[in-house]
Amino acid sequence: MPIYEYECKACGHRLEKLQKISADPLTDCPVCERDTLSRLISAAGFRLAGGGWYETDFKTGSKKNLAADSAKEGTSPSKSETTQSSTKKADGAAA
């Protein structure tokens, strides 16, 4: 859903509203309550929601899943590696 910008011609109040494309434009100002609200022309705004659809869409071949590839290469230590290193430290302290 796009985010639309509105401005009241009477009091100058500006606001943003998340609306369906098919929804009728707002007309009543929430501040002065006059029927003078108009939609502004601006850059399109939208909100990404969900589990990262943008990570896999429109990518081909080896670029399909960049997050999983970086985990395989060892960019950040896994939970098991962290547990092993802390166990070694504990064993060394006891000796």
N, CA, C and O atoms as a CHARMM CRD file, in Angstrom:
* protein
*
  380
    1    1 MET  N      0.84000  -1.18500   0.00000 PROA 1      0.00000
    2    1 MET  CA     0.00000   0.00000   0.00000 PROA 1      0.00000
    3    1 MET  C      0.88100   1.24300   0.00000 PROA 1      0.00000
    4    1 MET  O      1.86300   1.31600   0.73900 PROA 1      0.00000
    5    2 PRO  N      0.53300   2.20200  -0.81900 PROA 2      0.00000
    6    2 PRO  CA     1.32200   3.43700  -0.85600 PROA 2      0.00000
    7    2 PRO  C      1.01400   4.36800   0.31500 PROA 2      0.00000
    8    2 PRO  O     -0.04900   4.29700   0.93100 PROA 2      0.00000
    9    3 ILE  N      1.96100   5.22500   0.59500 PROA 3      0.00000
   10    3 ILE  CA     1.79900   6.25100   1.62500 PROA 3      0.00000
   11    3 ILE  C      1.57400   7.57600   0.89700 PROA 3      0.00000
   12    3 ILE  O      2.42700   8.02200   0.12900 PROA 3      0.00000
   13    4 TYR  N      0.42600   8.20000   1.14300 PROA 4      0.00000
   14    4 TYR  CA     0.08400   9.45200   0.47900 PROA 4      0.00000
   15    4 TYR  C      0.32100  10.62300   1.42800 PROA 4      0.00000
   16    4 TYR  O      0.15200  10.50600   2.64100 PROA 4      0.00000
   17    5 GLU  N      0.71500  11.75300   0.84600 PROA 5      0.00000
   18    5 GLU  CA     0.90100  12.98600   1.61000 PROA 5      0.00000
   19    5 GLU  C     -0.27700  13.91600   1.33200 PROA 5      0.00000
   20    5 GLU  O     -0.75000  14.02900   0.20100 PROA 5      0.00000
   21    6 TYR  N     -0.73200  14.57200   2.38200 PROA 6      0.00000
   22    6 TYR  CA    -1.84400  15.51100   2.28100 PROA 6      0.00000
   23    6 TYR  C     -1.45900  16.83600   2.92700 PROA 6      0.00000
   24    6 TYR  O     -0.62400  16.89100   3.82900 PROA 6      0.00000
   25    7 GLU  N     -2.10600  17.92300   2.42800 PROA 7      0.00000
   26    7 GLU  CA    -1.92300  19.24400   3.02200 PROA 7      0.00000
   27    7 GLU  C     -3.27200  19.95900   3.07200 PROA 7      0.00000
   28    7 GLU  O     -4.04800  19.93100   2.11700 PROA 7      0.00000
   29    8 CYS  N     -3.52400  20.59400   4.20000 PROA 8      0.00000
   30    8 CYS  CA    -4.76200  21.36500   4.36100 PROA 8      0.00000
   31    8 CYS  C     -4.54300  22.75400   3.77300 PROA 8      0.00000
   32    8 CYS  O     -3.59300  23.44900   4.13300 PROA 8      0.00000
   33    9 LYS  N     -5.42000  23.14500   2.87800 PROA 9      0.00000
   34    9 LYS  CA    -5.31500  24.46900   2.24900 PROA 9      0.00000
   35    9 LYS  C     -5.71500  25.58800   3.21600 PROA 9      0.00000
   36    9 LYS  O     -5.33200  26.74000   3.01100 PROA 9      0.00000
   37   10 ALA  N     -6.47500  25.26900   4.25900 PROA 10     0.00000
   38   10 ALA  CA    -6.93500  26.28600   5.20900 PROA 10     0.00000
   39   10 ALA  C     -5.89100  26.57200   6.28300 PROA 10     0.00000
   40   10 ALA  O     -5.55500  27.73300   6.51600 PROA 10     0.00000
   41   11 CYS  N     -5.36900  25.53000   6.94300 PROA 11     0.00000
   42   11 CYS  CA    -4.45700  25.75900   8.07100 PROA 11     0.00000
   43   11 CYS  C     -3.00300  25.36300   7.77600 PROA 11     0.00000
   44   11 CYS  O     -2.11000  25.67000   8.56600 PROA 11     0.00000
   45   12 GLY  N     -2.75900  24.68500   6.64600 PROA 12     0.00000
   46   12 GLY  CA    -1.39600  24.32000   6.27900 PROA 12     0.00000
   47   12 GLY  C     -0.89000  23.03200   6.91300 PROA 12     0.00000
   48   12 GLY  O      0.26400  22.66100   6.69900 PROA 12     0.00000
   49   13 HSD  N     -1.72500  22.34000   7.69000 PROA 13     0.00000
   50   13 HSD  CA    -1.32400  21.08200   8.32600 PROA 13     0.00000
   51   13 HSD  C     -0.99600  20.03100   7.25800 PROA 13     0.00000
   52   13 HSD  O     -1.72800  19.87600   6.28000 PROA 13     0.00000
   53   14 ARG  N      0.12400  19.30900   7.46200 PROA 14     0.00000
   54   14 ARG  CA     0.52400  18.24600   6.53400 PROA 14     0.00000
   55   14 ARG  C      0.51900  16.91600   7.27300 PROA 14     0.00000
   56   14 ARG  O      0.85200  16.84700   8.45600 PROA 14     0.00000
   57   15 LEU  N      0.13100  15.84700   6.55000 PROA 15     0.00000
   58   15 LEU  CA     0.12000  14.52200   7.13700 PROA 15     0.00000
   59   15 LEU  C      0.36600  13.47600   6.06600 PROA 15     0.00000
   60   15 LEU  O      0.22400  13.73700   4.87200 PROA 15     0.00000
   61   16 GLU  N      0.73700  12.28900   6.51900 PROA 16     0.00000
   62   16 GLU  CA     0.91600  11.13500   5.63900 PROA 16     0.00000
   63   16 GLU  C     -0.08800  10.08100   6.05000 PROA 16     0.00000
   64   16 GLU  O     -0.39500   9.92700   7.23200 PROA 16     0.00000
   65   17 LYS  N     -0.60200   9.35100   5.06300 PROA 17     0.00000
   66   17 LYS  CA    -1.60200   8.32800   5.35000 PROA 17     0.00000
   67   17 LYS  C     -1.34100   7.10400   4.47800 PROA 17     0.00000
   68   17 LYS  O     -1.17800   7.22500   3.26300 PROA 17     0.00000
   69   18 LEU  N     -1.30200   5.93300   5.09500 PROA 18     0.00000
   70   18 LEU  CA    -1.15300   4.66700   4.40200 PROA 18     0.00000
   71   18 LEU  C     -2.54300   4.25700   3.91700 PROA 18     0.00000
   72   18 LEU  O     -3.43800   3.99100   4.72000 PROA 18     0.00000
   73   19 GLN  N     -2.71500   4.20800   2.57600 PROA 19     0.00000
   74   19 GLN  CA    -4.02600   3.91700   2.01300 PROA 19     0.00000
   75   19 GLN  C     -3.90000   2.97600   0.82400 PROA 19     0.00000
   76   19 GLN  O     -2.85200   2.90400   0.18100 PROA 19     0.00000
   77   20 LYS  N     -4.97300   2.26100   0.54100 PROA 20     0.00000
   78   20 LYS  CA    -5.03300   1.45500  -0.67300 PROA 20     0.00000
   79   20 LYS  C     -5.09200   2.40200  -1.87300 PROA 20     0.00000
   80   20 LYS  O     -5.55700   3.53700  -1.76000 PROA 20     0.00000
   81   21 ILE  N     -4.62200   1.92700  -3.00300 PROA 21     0.00000
   82   21 ILE  CA    -4.66600   2.74700  -4.21500 PROA 21     0.00000
   83   21 ILE  C     -6.11100   3.04800  -4.59500 PROA 21     0.00000
   84   21 ILE  O     -6.41000   4.13100  -5.09700 PROA 21     0.00000
   85   22 SER  N     -6.99700   2.10500  -4.36000 PROA 22     0.00000
   86   22 SER  CA    -8.40200   2.26700  -4.72200 PROA 22     0.00000
   87   22 SER  C     -9.19800   3.12600  -3.73000 PROA 22     0.00000
   88   22 SER  O    -10.35100   3.46000  -4.00100 PROA 22     0.00000
   89   23 ALA  N     -8.60300   3.48700  -2.59000 PROA 23     0.00000
   90   23 ALA  CA    -9.31000   4.28000  -1.57900 PROA 23     0.00000
   91   23 ALA  C     -9.51600   5.72000  -2.05000 PROA 23     0.00000
   92   23 ALA  O     -8.68400   6.28100  -2.76300 PROA 23     0.00000
   93   24 ASP  N    -10.63300   6.30000  -1.63900 PROA 24     0.00000
   94   24 ASP  CA   -10.91300   7.70400  -1.96600 PROA 24     0.00000
   95   24 ASP  C     -9.95200   8.60100  -1.19500 PROA 24     0.00000
   96   24 ASP  O     -9.61000   8.29500  -0.05300 PROA 24     0.00000
   97   25 PRO  N     -9.50600   9.71300  -1.80400 PROA 25     0.00000
   98   25 PRO  CA    -8.61800  10.64500  -1.09500 PROA 25     0.00000
   99   25 PRO  C     -9.30800  11.24400   0.13300 PROA 25     0.00000
  100   25 PRO  O    -10.52500  11.42800   0.14500 PROA 25     0.00000
  101   26 LEU  N     -8.51700  11.54500   1.15900 PROA 26     0.00000
  102   26 LEU  CA    -9.04800  12.19600   2.35200 PROA 26     0.00000
  103   26 LEU  C     -9.41900  13.63500   2.00700 PROA 26     0.00000
  104   26 LEU  O     -8.79700  14.24800   1.14000 PROA 26     0.00000
  105   27 THR  N    -10.42500  14.17000   2.67800 PROA 27     0.00000
  106   27 THR  CA   -10.82600  15.55800   2.41700 PROA 27     0.00000
  107   27 THR  C    -10.91800  16.38500   3.69300 PROA 27     0.00000
  108   27 THR  O    -10.76300  17.60500   3.63800 PROA 27     0.00000
  109   28 ASP  N    -11.16600  15.75100   4.85000 PROA 28     0.00000
  110   28 ASP  CA   -11.34900  16.48100   6.10500 PROA 28     0.00000
  111   28 ASP  C    -10.03400  16.58400   6.87200 PROA 28     0.00000
  112   28 ASP  O     -9.38500  15.57200   7.13500 PROA 28     0.00000
  113   29 CYS  N     -9.64500  17.80200   7.22800 PROA 29     0.00000
  114   29 CYS  CA    -8.42300  18.04600   7.99200 PROA 29     0.00000
  115   29 CYS  C     -8.63500  17.62100   9.44500 PROA 29     0.00000
  116   29 CYS  O     -9.63300  18.00700  10.05300 PROA 29     0.00000
  117   30 PRO  N     -7.71100  16.82900  10.01900 PROA 30     0.00000
  118   30 PRO  CA    -7.86300  16.40500  11.40900 PROA 30     0.00000
  119   30 PRO  C     -7.60200  17.52500  12.41500 PROA 30     0.00000
  120   30 PRO  O     -7.97900  17.39700  13.58000 PROA 30     0.00000
  121   31 VAL  N     -6.96400  18.62100  11.99200 PROA 31     0.00000
  122   31 VAL  CA    -6.64500  19.72200  12.90100 PROA 31     0.00000
  123   31 VAL  C     -7.76600  20.76700  12.92400 PROA 31     0.00000
  124   31 VAL  O     -8.33700  21.04600  13.97800 PROA 31     0.00000
  125   32 CYS  N     -8.07600  21.34100  11.76400 PROA 32     0.00000
  126   32 CYS  CA    -9.09200  22.40500  11.72600 PROA 32     0.00000
  127   32 CYS  C    -10.47600  21.88000  11.34500 PROA 32     0.00000
  128   32 CYS  O    -11.45200  22.62900  11.39000 PROA 32     0.00000
  129   33 GLU  N    -10.57200  20.61500  10.97400 PROA 33     0.00000
  130   33 GLU  CA   -11.82600  19.93300  10.63600 PROA 33     0.00000
  131   33 GLU  C    -12.57000  20.55700   9.46500 PROA 33     0.00000
  132   33 GLU  O    -13.78800  20.41400   9.36500 PROA 33     0.00000
  133   34 ARG  N    -11.86000  21.24700   8.57700 PROA 34     0.00000
  134   34 ARG  CA   -12.47600  21.79100   7.36400 PROA 34     0.00000
  135   34 ARG  C    -12.31700  20.78900   6.22200 PROA 34     0.00000
  136   34 ARG  O    -11.50500  19.86600   6.28500 PROA 34     0.00000
  137   35 ASP  N    -13.09700  20.99600   5.20200 PROA 35     0.00000
  138   35 ASP  CA   -13.09300  20.11600   4.03100 PROA 35     0.00000
  139   35 ASP  C    -12.11500  20.63900   2.97300 PROA 35     0.00000
  140   35 ASP  O    -12.48200  20.78900   1.80700 PROA 35     0.00000
  141   36 THR  N    -10.86600  20.91800   3.38200 PROA 36     0.00000
  142   36 THR  CA    -9.90600  21.54000   2.47200 PROA 36     0.00000
  143   36 THR  C     -8.60200  20.75400   2.33900 PROA 36     0.00000
  144   36 THR  O     -7.58300  21.32400   1.94900 PROA 36     0.00000
  145   37 LEU  N     -8.61400  19.46500   2.65200 PROA 37     0.00000
  146   37 LEU  CA    -7.42000  18.62800   2.55300 PROA 37     0.00000
  147   37 LEU  C     -7.22800  18.18200   1.10900 PROA 37     0.00000
  148   37 LEU  O     -8.17600  17.73400   0.46300 PROA 37     0.00000
  149   38 SER  N     -6.00700  18.30400   0.60500 PROA 38     0.00000
  150   38 SER  CA    -5.74000  17.85100  -0.76500 PROA 38     0.00000
  151   38 SER  C     -4.48200  16.98900  -0.79100 PROA 38     0.00000
  152   38 SER  O     -3.54800  17.19500  -0.01700 PROA 38     0.00000
  153   39 ARG  N     -4.48400  16.03200  -1.69000 PROA 39     0.00000
  154   39 ARG  CA    -3.35700  15.11200  -1.83400 PROA 39     0.00000
  155   39 ARG  C     -2.22900  15.80800  -2.59300 PROA 39     0.00000
  156   39 ARG  O     -2.45900  16.45800  -3.61300 PROA 39     0.00000
  157   40 LEU  N     -1.01800  15.66400  -2.08300 PROA 40     0.00000
  158   40 LEU  CA     0.15000  16.26600  -2.72000 PROA 40     0.00000
  159   40 LEU  C      0.78400  15.28300  -3.69700 PROA 40     0.00000
  160   40 LEU  O      0.66400  14.06800  -3.54200 PROA 40     0.00000
  161   41 ILE  N      1.44900  15.82100  -4.69000 PROA 41     0.00000
  162   41 ILE  CA     2.21500  14.99100  -5.61700 PROA 41     0.00000
  163   41 ILE  C      3.62700  14.89600  -5.06200 PROA 41     0.00000
  164   41 ILE  O      4.28700  15.91300  -4.84900 PROA 41     0.00000
  165   42 SER  N      4.08600  13.68300  -4.83100 PROA 42     0.00000
  166   42 SER  CA     5.41800  13.48200  -4.24900 PROA 42     0.00000
  167   42 SER  C      5.97800  12.15400  -4.71400 PROA 42     0.00000
  168   42 SER  O      5.31600  11.40000  -5.42700 PROA 42     0.00000
  169   43 ALA  N      7.19600  11.87600  -4.30600 PROA 43     0.00000
  170   43 ALA  CA     7.81500  10.60000  -4.64100 PROA 43     0.00000
  171   43 ALA  C      7.01100   9.47900  -3.97900 PROA 43     0.00000
  172   43 ALA  O      6.47500   9.63700  -2.88300 PROA 43     0.00000
  173   44 ALA  N      6.94600   8.37700  -4.65600 PROA 44     0.00000
  174   44 ALA  CA     6.18400   7.24700  -4.12200 PROA 44     0.00000
  175   44 ALA  C      6.82900   6.72800  -2.85300 PROA 44     0.00000
  176   44 ALA  O      8.04700   6.56900  -2.78600 PROA 44     0.00000
  177   45 GLY  N      6.01900   6.46800  -1.86000 PROA 45     0.00000
  178   45 GLY  CA     6.49700   5.88100  -0.61300 PROA 45     0.00000
  179   45 GLY  C      5.77100   4.57400  -0.38200 PROA 45     0.00000
  180   45 GLY  O      4.58200   4.46400  -0.68300 PROA 45     0.00000
  181   46 PHE  N      6.46100   3.58700   0.14600 PROA 46     0.00000
  182   46 PHE  CA     5.81900   2.32800   0.45300 PROA 46     0.00000
  183   46 PHE  C      6.52400   1.67400   1.61800 PROA 46     0.00000
  184   46 PHE  O      7.63000   2.06500   1.99100 PROA 46     0.00000
  185   47 ARG  N      5.88300   0.68200   2.18600 PROA 47     0.00000
  186   47 ARG  CA     6.41900  -0.00500   3.34800 PROA 47     0.00000
  187   47 ARG  C      6.61900  -1.47400   2.98600 PROA 47     0.00000
  188   47 ARG  O      5.70500  -2.12600   2.48100 PROA 47     0.00000
  189   48 LEU  N      7.81800  -1.98800   3.24900 PROA 48     0.00000
  190   48 LEU  CA     8.08200  -3.39800   3.03100 PROA 48     0.00000
  191   48 LEU  C      7.61600  -4.16200   4.26500 PROA 48     0.00000
  192   48 LEU  O      7.98600  -3.83500   5.39300 PROA 48     0.00000
  193   49 ALA  N      6.81600  -5.16200   4.03700 PROA 49     0.00000
  194   49 ALA  CA     6.33500  -5.96200   5.15500 PROA 49     0.00000
  195   49 ALA  C      6.50500  -7.43000   4.81300 PROA 49     0.00000
  196   49 ALA  O      6.35100  -7.82800   3.65900 PROA 49     0.00000
  197   50 GLY  N      6.81700  -8.21800   5.79600 PROA 50     0.00000
  198   50 GLY  CA     6.94500  -9.64800   5.55900 PROA 50     0.00000
  199   50 GLY  C      8.33900 -10.13100   5.85900 PROA 50     0.00000
  200   50 GLY  O      9.13400  -9.44600   6.50300 PROA 50     0.00000
  201   51 GLY  N      8.62100 -11.32600   5.38000 PROA 51     0.00000
  202   51 GLY  CA     9.86800 -12.00400   5.72100 PROA 51     0.00000
  203   51 GLY  C     10.99600 -11.80300   4.74200 PROA 51     0.00000
  204   51 GLY  O     11.78500 -12.72600   4.54100 PROA 51     0.00000
  205   52 GLY  N     11.11300 -10.66700   4.13300 PROA 52     0.00000
  206   52 GLY  CA    12.25400 -10.39200   3.27000 PROA 52     0.00000
  207   52 GLY  C     12.06800 -10.85700   1.84200 PROA 52     0.00000
  208   52 GLY  O     12.99600 -11.42300   1.26400 PROA 52     0.00000
  209   53 TRP  N     10.92600 -10.64400   1.26400 PROA 53     0.00000
  210   53 TRP  CA    10.66700 -11.06000  -0.10900 PROA 53     0.00000
  211   53 TRP  C     11.66100 -10.44200  -1.07500 PROA 53     0.00000
  212   53 TRP  O     11.98000 -11.03800  -2.10400 PROA 53     0.00000
  213   54 TYR  N     12.14600  -9.26700  -0.76000 PROA 54     0.00000
  214   54 TYR  CA    13.06300  -8.55100  -1.63700 PROA 54     0.00000
  215   54 TYR  C     14.42700  -9.23200  -1.70300 PROA 54     0.00000
  216   54 TYR  O     15.20700  -8.94500  -2.61100 PROA 54     0.00000
  217   55 GLU  N     14.73100 -10.12500  -0.76800 PROA 55     0.00000
  218   55 GLU  CA    16.01600 -10.82300  -0.74600 PROA 55     0.00000
  219   55 GLU  C     16.13800 -11.80500  -1.90000 PROA 55     0.00000
  220   55 GLU  O     17.23500 -12.02000  -2.41700 PROA 55     0.00000
  221   56 THR  N     15.02400 -12.40400  -2.31000 PROA 56     0.00000
  222   56 THR  CA    15.08600 -13.43700  -3.33700 PROA 56     0.00000
  223   56 THR  C     14.44500 -13.02600  -4.65400 PROA 56     0.00000
  224   56 THR  O     14.73600 -13.64100  -5.68000 PROA 56     0.00000
  225   57 ASP  N     13.60700 -12.03800  -4.66700 PROA 57     0.00000
  226   57 ASP  CA    12.95500 -11.63100  -5.90500 PROA 57     0.00000
  227   57 ASP  C     13.92000 -10.91300  -6.83700 PROA 57     0.00000
  228   57 ASP  O     14.81400 -10.18800  -6.40100 PROA 57     0.00000
  229   58 PHE  N     13.72200 -11.12900  -8.09300 PROA 58     0.00000
  230   58 PHE  CA    14.46400 -10.46100  -9.16300 PROA 58     0.00000
  231   58 PHE  C     15.96400 -10.75400  -9.12900 PROA 58     0.00000
  232   58 PHE  O     16.75100  -9.94800  -9.62500 PROA 58     0.00000
  233   59 LYS  N     16.37000 -11.86500  -8.56700 PROA 59     0.00000
  234   59 LYS  CA    17.77200 -12.25900  -8.55800 PROA 59     0.00000
  235   59 LYS  C     17.90600 -13.58800  -9.27800 PROA 59     0.00000
  236   59 LYS  O     17.00200 -14.42300  -9.24900 PROA 59     0.00000
  237   60 THR  N     19.04000 -13.76900  -9.92000 PROA 60     0.00000
  238   60 THR  CA    19.24700 -15.00500 -10.66700 PROA 60     0.00000
  239   60 THR  C     20.52200 -15.69500 -10.23000 PROA 60     0.00000
  240   60 THR  O     21.42600 -15.06900  -9.67500 PROA 60     0.00000
  241   61 GLY  N     20.58500 -16.98400 -10.48400 PROA 61     0.00000
  242   61 GLY  CA    21.80800 -17.74500 -10.26200 PROA 61     0.00000
  243   61 GLY  C     22.31100 -17.71000  -8.84500 PROA 61     0.00000
  244   61 GLY  O     21.54700 -17.92100  -7.90300 PROA 61     0.00000
  245   62 SER  N     23.60400 -17.44300  -8.68200 PROA 62     0.00000
  246   62 SER  CA    24.24300 -17.49200  -7.36700 PROA 62     0.00000
  247   62 SER  C     23.87100 -16.30900  -6.47500 PROA 62     0.00000
  248   62 SER  O     24.15000 -16.34300  -5.27700 PROA 62     0.00000
  249   63 LYS  N     23.25900 -15.28100  -7.01600 PROA 63     0.00000
  250   63 LYS  CA    22.87500 -14.11000  -6.21900 PROA 63     0.00000
  251   63 LYS  C     21.50500 -14.29500  -5.58000 PROA 63     0.00000
  252   63 LYS  O     21.00000 -13.37000  -4.94400 PROA 63     0.00000
  253   64 LYS  N     20.89000 -15.46900  -5.73200 PROA 64     0.00000
  254   64 LYS  CA    19.52700 -15.72100  -5.27000 PROA 64     0.00000
  255   64 LYS  C     19.35700 -15.54900  -3.76500 PROA 64     0.00000
  256   64 LYS  O     18.36100 -14.96900  -3.33200 PROA 64     0.00000
  257   65 ASN  N     20.29100 -16.03300  -2.95800 PROA 65     0.00000
  258   65 ASN  CA    20.12800 -15.96000  -1.50800 PROA 65     0.00000
  259   65 ASN  C     21.42900 -15.48400  -0.86900 PROA 65     0.00000
  260   65 ASN  O     22.24000 -16.29700  -0.42900 PROA 65     0.00000
  261   66 LEU  N     21.62400 -14.19100  -0.82000 PROA 66     0.00000
  262   66 LEU  CA    22.86600 -13.62200  -0.31800 PROA 66     0.00000
  263   66 LEU  C     23.04600 -13.82800   1.17900 PROA 66     0.00000
  264   66 LEU  O     24.17700 -13.99100   1.63800 PROA 66     0.00000
  265   67 ALA  N     21.97400 -13.82400   1.94700 PROA 67     0.00000
  266   67 ALA  CA    22.07600 -13.97800   3.40400 PROA 67     0.00000
  267   67 ALA  C     22.56700 -15.37700   3.76400 PROA 67     0.00000
  268   67 ALA  O     23.40100 -15.51900   4.65800 PROA 67     0.00000
  269   68 ALA  N     22.07900 -16.39500   3.10300 PROA 68     0.00000
  270   68 ALA  CA    22.50200 -17.76500   3.40000 PROA 68     0.00000
  271   68 ALA  C     23.94700 -17.99000   2.96100 PROA 68     0.00000
  272   68 ALA  O     24.69200 -18.71400   3.62200 PROA 68     0.00000
  273   69 ASP  N     24.34500 -17.36900   1.84600 PROA 69     0.00000
  274   69 ASP  CA    25.71500 -17.52300   1.36400 PROA 69     0.00000
  275   69 ASP  C     26.72400 -16.93800   2.34400 PROA 69     0.00000
  276   69 ASP  O     27.77400 -17.53800   2.57200 PROA 69     0.00000
  277   70 SER  N     26.43200 -15.78900   2.92400 PROA 70     0.00000
  278   70 SER  CA    27.37100 -15.17300   3.86600 PROA 70     0.00000
  279   70 SER  C     27.48700 -16.00600   5.13500 PROA 70     0.00000
  280   70 SER  O     28.54900 -16.04000   5.75700 PROA 70     0.00000
  281   71 ALA  N     26.40500 -16.68000   5.52700 PROA 71     0.00000
  282   71 ALA  CA    26.45300 -17.54200   6.71800 PROA 71     0.00000
  283   71 ALA  C     27.31100 -18.77800   6.44700 PROA 71     0.00000
  284   71 ALA  O     28.02500 -19.24000   7.33800 PROA 71     0.00000
  285   72 LYS  N     27.24900 -19.31800   5.22900 PROA 72     0.00000
  286   72 LYS  CA    28.04100 -20.49400   4.87100 PROA 72     0.00000
  287   72 LYS  C     29.53100 -20.17400   4.83400 PROA 72     0.00000
  288   72 LYS  O     30.35800 -21.01500   5.18400 PROA 72     0.00000
  289   73 GLU  N     29.87300 -18.96100   4.41200 PROA 73     0.00000
  290   73 GLU  CA    31.27600 -18.56400   4.29500 PROA 73     0.00000
  291   73 GLU  C     31.90700 -18.26100   5.64100 PROA 73     0.00000
  292   73 GLU  O     33.11900 -18.05900   5.72000 PROA 73     0.00000
  293   74 GLY  N     31.12000 -18.22600   6.69200 PROA 74     0.00000
  294   74 GLY  CA    31.66800 -17.97100   8.02600 PROA 74     0.00000
  295   74 GLY  C     31.86700 -16.50400   8.32600 PROA 74     0.00000
  296   74 GLY  O     32.75800 -16.14500   9.09600 PROA 74     0.00000
  297   75 THR  N     31.05600 -15.65000   7.73500 PROA 75     0.00000
  298   75 THR  CA    31.15200 -14.22000   7.99500 PROA 75     0.00000
  299   75 THR  C     30.90900 -13.91300   9.46800 PROA 75     0.00000
  300   75 THR  O     31.58700 -13.06800  10.05300 PROA 75     0.00000
  301   76 SER  N     29.94200 -14.60100  10.06300 PROA 76     0.00000
  302   76 SER  CA    29.70400 -14.44300  11.49000 PROA 76     0.00000
  303   76 SER  C     29.75600 -15.82200  12.13200 PROA 76     0.00000
  304   76 SER  O     29.30400 -16.79500  11.52800 PROA 76     0.00000
  305   77 PRO  N     30.29700 -15.92700  13.34600 PROA 77     0.00000
  306   77 PRO  CA    30.42200 -17.24400  13.97100 PROA 77     0.00000
  307   77 PRO  C     29.05800 -17.83800  14.27400 PROA 77     0.00000
  308   77 PRO  O     28.13200 -17.13800  14.68400 PROA 77     0.00000
  309   78 SER  N     28.95400 -19.13900  14.06300 PROA 78     0.00000
  310   78 SER  CA    27.70000 -19.81500  14.34900 PROA 78     0.00000
  311   78 SER  C     27.57700 -20.05700  15.84400 PROA 78     0.00000
  312   78 SER  O     28.52500 -19.84000  16.59800 PROA 78     0.00000
  313   79 LYS  N     26.41400 -20.50400  16.26300 PROA 79     0.00000
  314   79 LYS  CA    26.16800 -20.74100  17.67900 PROA 79     0.00000
  315   79 LYS  C     27.06700 -21.85700  18.19500 PROA 79     0.00000
  316   79 LYS  O     27.57100 -21.77300  19.31500 PROA 79     0.00000
  317   80 SER  N     27.27700 -22.90900  17.39000 PROA 80     0.00000
  318   80 SER  CA    28.11200 -24.03400  17.83200 PROA 80     0.00000
  319   80 SER  C     29.57200 -23.61600  17.97400 PROA 80     0.00000
  320   80 SER  O     30.26200 -24.07900  18.88200 PROA 80     0.00000
  321   81 GLU  N     30.05300 -22.73700  17.07800 PROA 81     0.00000
  322   81 GLU  CA    31.43800 -22.26600  17.18700 PROA 81     0.00000
  323   81 GLU  C     31.62700 -21.44700  18.45500 PROA 81     0.00000
  324   81 GLU  O     32.65100 -21.57200  19.12800 PROA 81     0.00000
  325   82 THR  N     30.66000 -20.61900  18.78200 PROA 82     0.00000
  326   82 THR  CA    30.73400 -19.79100  19.97500 PROA 82     0.00000
  327   82 THR  C     30.72900 -20.67200  21.22400 PROA 82     0.00000
  328   82 THR  O     31.47200 -20.40800  22.16900 PROA 82     0.00000
  329   83 THR  N     29.90100 -21.71100  21.23600 PROA 83     0.00000
  330   83 THR  CA    29.83100 -22.62700  22.37100 PROA 83     0.00000
  331   83 THR  C     31.13800 -23.38300  22.54700 PROA 83     0.00000
  332   83 THR  O     31.60000 -23.56500  23.67300 PROA 83     0.00000
  333   84 GLN  N     31.74500 -23.83100  21.43700 PROA 84     0.00000
  334   84 GLN  CA    33.00900 -24.56600  21.49900 PROA 84     0.00000
  335   84 GLN  C     34.12500 -23.69600  22.05700 PROA 84     0.00000
  336   84 GLN  O     34.91300 -24.15500  22.88500 PROA 84     0.00000
  337   85 SER  N     34.20300 -22.43200  21.60900 PROA 85     0.00000
  338   85 SER  CA    35.28300 -21.56600  22.08800 PROA 85     0.00000
  339   85 SER  C     35.12200 -21.23500  23.56000 PROA 85     0.00000
  340   85 SER  O     36.11800 -21.12500  24.27600 PROA 85     0.00000
  341   86 SER  N     33.86800 -21.06900  24.03900 PROA 86     0.00000
  342   86 SER  CA    33.66500 -20.78500  25.46000 PROA 86     0.00000
  343   86 SER  C     33.95900 -22.01900  26.30800 PROA 86     0.00000
  344   86 SER  O     34.39300 -21.88400  27.45300 PROA 86     0.00000
  345   87 THR  N     33.73000 -23.22100  25.76900 PROA 87     0.00000
  346   87 THR  CA    34.04400 -24.46300  26.48800 PROA 87     0.00000
  347   87 THR  C     35.53600 -24.61200  26.62300 PROA 87     0.00000
  348   87 THR  O     36.02300 -25.00900  27.68200 PROA 87     0.00000
  349   88 LYS  N     36.28500 -24.29800  25.56300 PROA 88     0.00000
  350   88 LYS  CA    37.75800 -24.38700  25.62100 PROA 88     0.00000
  351   88 LYS  C     38.30700 -23.43400  26.67200 PROA 88     0.00000
  352   88 LYS  O     39.23400 -23.78600  27.40100 PROA 88     0.00000
  353   89 LYS  N     37.75200 -22.24100  26.75700 PROA 89     0.00000
  354   89 LYS  CA    38.20800 -21.27500  27.74000 PROA 89     0.00000
  355   89 LYS  C     37.95200 -21.79100  29.16100 PROA 89     0.00000
  356   89 LYS  O     38.79600 -21.64200  30.04500 PROA 89     0.00000
  357   90 ALA  N     36.79200 -22.39200  29.36800 PROA 90     0.00000
  358   90 ALA  CA    36.44500 -22.92300  30.68900 PROA 90     0.00000
  359   90 ALA  C     37.37600 -24.07800  31.05900 PROA 90     0.00000
  360   90 ALA  O     37.79700 -24.17800  32.21100 PROA 90     0.00000
  361   91 ASP  N     37.70800 -24.95800  30.09700 PROA 91     0.00000
  362   91 ASP  CA    38.61700 -26.06400  30.35300 PROA 91     0.00000
  363   91 ASP  C     40.01400 -25.55800  30.68700 PROA 91     0.00000
  364   91 ASP  O     40.68300 -26.09800  31.56800 PROA 91     0.00000
  365   92 GLY  N     40.44400 -24.53300  29.98900 PROA 92     0.00000
  366   92 GLY  CA    41.78800 -23.96400  30.23300 PROA 92     0.00000
  367   92 GLY  C     41.88200 -23.30000  31.59200 PROA 92     0.00000
  368   92 GLY  O     42.93700 -23.32300  32.22700 PROA 92     0.00000
  369   93 ALA  N     40.79000 -22.71100  32.03900 PROA 93     0.00000
  370   93 ALA  CA    40.79700 -22.03000  33.35100 PROA 93     0.00000
  371   93 ALA  C     40.84400 -23.04500  34.49200 PROA 93     0.00000
  372   93 ALA  O     41.39500 -22.76500  35.55700 PROA 93     0.00000
  373   94 ALA  N     40.26100 -24.22900  34.26400 PROA 94     0.00000
  374   94 ALA  CA    40.23200 -25.26100  35.30400 PROA 94     0.00000
  375   94 ALA  C     41.57800 -25.94700  35.45900 PROA 94     0.00000
  376   94 ALA  O     41.89400 -26.45200  36.53700 PROA 94     0.00000
  377   95 ALA  N     42.37200 -25.97300  34.40200 PROA 95     0.00000
  378   95 ALA  CA    43.64900 -26.70200  34.44400 PROA 95     0.00000
  379   95 ALA  C     44.69800 -25.94400  35.11800 PROA 95     0.00000
  380   95 ALA  O     45.82700 -26.42000  35.23400 PROA 95     0.00000
